Amino acid sequence: MAEALEPKMKELVGIAAAVAGHCQPCFAYHYKEALRLGVSEDAIRATTELARAVRQAGDKHMDEFAARRMAHVEEGAL
């Protein structure tokens, strides 16, 4: 399935997944490969910023979900 992606796009997706997944070795690998393939620093930076925003939104929603869930447990409901 990944073969459907152009090599540069595949590395940008890898960078985004690494940022969202907090995987430093993955980021280092995909960053190096992206540069080797000629991906611009601007494209890498934009990809990283987008992935960070998605990750932060997910973290925020998870924190809110956990707080709501714990509030229900404290009220005696599961």
Secondary structure, DSSP 4 states (H G I P E B T S, - for coil): -GGGS-HHHHHHHHHHHHHHTT-HHHHHHHHHHHHHTT--HHHHHHHHHHHHHHHHHHHHHHHHHHHHHHHHHHTT--
